[in-house]
Amino acid sequence: MGKRIFSPQSIYALNLTKIASAGLAVVVTFTTTLNGAFAADPFRNSQPRNIGDNTEAAFKAIFLQGDYQSADRFLQKAITTEPNEPLAYAMKASLAYTNNDIAGLDNYSQKTLAVAEKLIPSDPLRGNLYAAVGQFLGGAVVLSRQGTVSGAPAALSRLRKVYELLDKAEALSPQDPELNLLKGYMDLMLAVNLPFADPSQAIQRLEKNAAPQFLADRGIAIAYRDLKQYPQALEYVDRALKATPDNPEIHYLKAQILRAKANKDKNPQMMREAVSFFDQALTRKSQLPSGLVKQIERERRNADNSIANLGK
């Protein structure tokens, strides 16, 4: 059970800061829907929080553009100019994870938790929400260092704290878009990795109350991909792609879904389409972490090599 909940693959797929995530992904586009007083809050159209310009810029870089290099530069500024914003530290933790920097993940998960706890008296909704994120990221640290067998008890203890904190946040504002985005991603990750779990409530949470919408759509696409419901996955990834056409990770996600469906249907033409989307993702590989680029290239080769066998 611990392995299914906190496996590295699941943590990466969720990618809590890609709200996540995972993939956290990230309002059709920020450039057209956010303005004026709302510019620093990518989640809310009413009662916006002052999240900070550099944190917002990093959020845009990751989720609109899939540009991790620019995001890291903005986050370096954010932790100096916006030291009380837990989202900045959560994103730094996520970048550390994608770079296999466990020491960095540990450092920034602890800072996420500490800053979030300080935020609770003035903003209990976001304070409890990011305290949950900090605990979740801490669970990833435990399992990365101790392994899934030795680290499972501590990781599961943290998971219980995660949901206690999320319950506190939800009691304050059950329809808050940031809360529903984060909790929706978590619930989906658990649902697709645990037997007998029902993801329908998590999908409904993302559809009805989460924002920004393109990140909600991205999460739902990932869920349907993992549930092997490929027509639904394609519907939602196309929504995310329409809103974030320059993000290579969304092209990659569509490539994965097309590849899986092509294998299921034994459809060589669809597999060629999948290869095309892998290629589109790789046109912006300079923006992505090197490990992710290698993964995309490997999956692209496997897809290309399978085309000839599908028509037989």
N, C-alpha and C positions, 0 to 999 in steps of 0.2 A: 504493500500500500504506500509506504514512504517513497519507494522508488517511483511509483507512478505519479505521485503528487509533485515531487521535487526533482525529477530527472532534469539534467542539463538541457535536454531538448525542450522540455515543457517550460522551463524558465525562459529559454530563449524565445520560444514561440509567444509566450505571454509578453515578455519584454516590457515590464511594468511602466517604463517611462515612455513607451511608444503608445501612449494612450491617446497602453499602453500603450512590456509592450509592452511583444512582442511586442509580434511583431509582433504596449505596447505593440497604430499604428502606430490622423493626426492626424453650416459653415462651408459651403461648397469650396470656396478658396478664401484664405485669409486676406488676400490683397483686395478682394471685392466686398467681403462681408464684415471685416473688422475695421473700425475707424474710431477716431476721437477718443473718448473716455474709455472705450472698450478695447483699445488696441493692445493692452498688455494682458488681457484675459482671453485665452483661446477657447474657453469652455462656455462662458456665460454671456447672454445678451442682456440680462438684468442682474442687478446687484453684483457687478464685476469686482474682482479682487485686483489689487495692484501687484501683479505677479512680477513685473519688472521688464524693462525693454530687452536686456540681454538674454534673460531666460526665455522670453517670448520669441526672440530671434532664433535661439537654439532650437526651440520647439518647431518653428517653421522649417528650419533647415533640415531637421530629421524627417518630419512627417509630411511636409509638402514636397520637399525636393530630394529626400534621401541622401542628403549631403552631410556625412558624418564629420568630414574634415572642418567644414565651416562651423558646424554645431559645436565642436570641441573648442574652437577659438572663442565663440560666444560664451560658452560655459566657463572658460577660464576667466573671462571678464565678469561674468555673473556672480561667481562665488566671492569676488572682491567687492563689487558694487551693489550686489543684492544678497548679502550674507544671511538674511532671514527667510529666504524663499526655499522651502524644502524640495520643490520640483527640480530646481537646479542641481541639487546634490543627488537626487534620484536619477536624473539623466546622466550625471557623471558616473554613477555606479553602473548604469546600464552600458555605457561606453566601455568602462573597464571590463565588464563581463564579456562583451563581444570581442575584446582584445585579449581575452584569457589572462587578464591582470587581476588575480584573486586578491592581492594586497590592496589594490585600488578599489576593488569591489567592497572589501571589508571596511576600508577607510570611509568611503562615501556612503555606505549603508548606515554606518554608525552616525555620520553627520546628518543624514536624512532623518534618522530617528531623533537625534538630539534637537535639531532645529524644529522638527514637527512638535515635539513635546513642549518646547518654549512657545509655540504658536497657539497651543490649546486654550489658554486663558482669553486671548483676544479673538481667535477664530476657531472655535472648537470643531466645526465641521472639517475644515482643511487640516487642522492639527491632528485630529484623530485619524483622518484619511491617510495622511503621509506617515504617521506613526505606524499604521498598518503596513504601508509600503516598506518602511525601514525594517520592520520585523520580517517581512517576506524576503527582502533582499538578504537579510542576515541568515535566513534559512538556507539560501543558496550558498553563502559562504561556508556554513557548517558542512553541507554535503560535498562541496568542492574540496574541502580539506580533509574531511573524515571518511568520505565515501557514503554510499546510500545505506549500508548496513550499520556501521558504527554511528553515523550521524543521524539516522532516522528518528530516534527518540527526541533529540533536541530540535530537529526540524519540525516534527509534528507538534511539539510544545509551542514553537513559534507560530505555527499555522493556527493553533487555537487562539493565540493572542491576536493574530491578524483579524480573525473574524469577530472577536470581541470588540476590537477597535472599530471595525467597519460597522458593526451594529450600532455603536454609539454615534457614529457619523450619520448613519441612515435615520436614526431616530430624530435627529435635528432637522434634516431636510431630505426626505425620501425621494424627491424628484430632482435633486441637484444633478446637473449633467456631468460634472467631473467625477462625482461619486459613482454614478451609474456606469460611466465609461470604465473606470478602474475595476469596480466590482463585477461588471459584466464580463470583462476579460478574464478575471480570476475564476469566476464561476464556469465560464466556457472551458477554460483550461482544465479545470477539475473534472467537468462533465465528460470531456472527450478522452480523459485518461483513466477514469474510474469505471468499473463495470456497474451496470444497473443505474447509473446516474442519468438524469434527464436534462439535456441542454436547452429545452424549449423555453424555460423561464429566463435563462441568461440571454438567449437570443431576443426574447421579448423585451428585456430590460434595455438592451442596446438599441433596439429598434425604436422604442417609445421615449426614452428619457435621456439617452447619452448624447454627448456632443464633444467635439465636432463630429458631424454626421459621417464624414469620409473615414474617420477612424473607427466609428461604430460599424460601418459597412465592411471595413477591412477585417475587423474581428469576426464578424459573422461569416465572411468568406472563408477565413481560416477554420472556423468551426465546421462549416459544411464540408470543406476539403477533408478534414480529419474524420468526419463522419461518413465520408465517401458518397456524399450527396452532391454530385458534381454539377448538375444543372443549376441548383440553388447557389452553389459556390461561384459559378461563373456569373450569375446575375449580380451578386453583391460585389465581386471583384471588379466588374465592369462599372458599377456605380463609383467605387473608389478610384478607379482609373480615370473616369471622366472628370472627377474633382481634382485629382493630383496626377496629371498626365506626364509630368517630368520626374516622377519618383521611380527610380529603377527597381526598388523593392516591390512595387505594385506590379510592374511588368514581370518580375521574377515569380511573384505569387500566381499570376495568371498562367505563366508557363508551367508551374507545378500542377495546377488544376487541369490544364489541357493535357499534360503528359499522363496524368493518372486516368483521366477519362479516355484518352486514346488507347491506353493499355487495356482498359476494361472493355472498350468497344472494338478493339483490334482495328483501329482506324489510322492508317498511315498518313492520310492528309491532315488529320488533327495533330498528329505527332510533328509534322512539318511546321504547323502553326505554332506548336509549343516551342520548337527550336527557334523560330523567329522571335518569340517573346523573350527567350533566354538571351538571344543576341541583342535585343533592344535594351535589356537590363545591363548587359556588359558594355554598351556604348558609354555608360557613365561609371565604369568601374573605378575610376580614380576617386570618386566620392565615397566609396564603400570601404569597410574594413577588409583587410587582405584575406582573412579567413573566410569571410562571406563570399568574396570574389572567387576563391578557389572552389567553394561549394557550388556556386552557380556554374562555373566552368565544368566541374565534374558532372553535374546533372545534365548539362547541355550535351556533353559528349555521350552520355548514356542514352539520352533521348535520340540523338542523331544516329547512334549505332543500332537502335531498335527499329528504325523505320522499315528496313528491308524485311524484317521478320513478321511485321504486322499484317502484311498482305497475303501471307501464305495460309 
